[in-house]
């Protein structure tokens, strides 16, 4: 069982920056961030494997960067040039592969609001 603890959400003005962090209680194969805005489906923001391969959502390419510290089992999402449409609850996700079994874990979510 892996527990995820998120931090870093909040209110920011358009054009501003925020950094989200998510610490896992154990090692993971894949970590990433999803977001869900009111009335919309949850979508992938960015993900990163433990070897550093990344996948960035089209809507945030060029503005968001994902990174991880494997020694700390922590993933970071650096967000710049934030837009009102980035407003959503951001969820940390982690995937593990142990003994032939794939498991998926979710954080509790952190609110990001982009507004003037």
N, C-alpha and C positions, 0 to 999 in steps of 0.2 A: 504494500500500500504506500503510495506516494502522496504527500500533502503539499499543496502549493499555497504560498502566501504572497499576495500581490501588494504593491505599493506604488505611489507616484501619481495617481489620478488627481483631478481637480478642475478648476475653472481657469481658462486662459483666453486671452483676447485673440482674435484672428491675426494670423501671422506670427503668433508666439510659438513657444517650444515647451515640451514636457518630456520627461523620461520616466517610463514605467519599468518597474523591476518585479521579478517573480522568482522567489527562492523555493526550490524543491527540497523535500526532506531526504531524497535519495538520488542516486544517479539515474539519468534518463537518456534515451536514444534520441528523442526528438522533443524540442520545446518550441512553443510559438504563442502567438496572440491572435485571437479572433475578436470580432466586435459585433454588437447587435444594437441597432438603433430602433427606436419605437416604431412598430409596424413593419419592420423589415426582418429578413432572415439573418441569422448569424453568418458572418462571412470571414474568410481567412484574411488576416492583415499581413502576417509574416511568420515564417517558421525557420528553424535552424537545426541541423543535426549536430550530434556531438563531434563530428569531424569538420564542422564549419560550413557545410553546404546550406545555402539559404534559398528561400522561396518568398518573393515579395508580391503582394497583391497589386494589381494594375492601378488601382485607385490611389495608391500611396507611394508608388515607385518614384524615386528621386527626392522624396520628402521624409520617409521613415527608414530607419536603419535598425536591423536586429543584430544582436551580438550575444555571446554567452561566455560565462566563466565556468568551465567544467569543474575546476577545483572547488568552487562554491556552489555548484549545482544551481546557478542563477542565470536567468535570461533577461536581457534588457531590450527595451524598445525606445529608441531615440526618435522623437517626433518633432519636426520643424515645419515652418510655414503652415501651421495648422489652419484649417478652414472650418466654417460652421458645420459643414457636412461630415466632418470627422467626429462630431458629437455622438457618443454611444457609450454603452457599457463595454469595457474591454475585458476579455476573459483570457487568462493564461491557460495554456494547454500543454500537457506533457504526455509523451508516449514511451512505453517501455517494452522491451522484448526479453522475456526471461523464461527459460525452459520451454521455448517453442510457443509461448503464449504472448500475444500482443495485448497490452492494457492501455487504457486511455484515462487520463485524469484531468479535472478542471478546477480552476480556482473559483473563488466566490464572485469575482468580477469587481472592477473598479470604474467609477464613472469619470468620463472625460467630457467636459463641456467647453465648447469653443463659442464664445459670445462676447460681444462688446457691451 
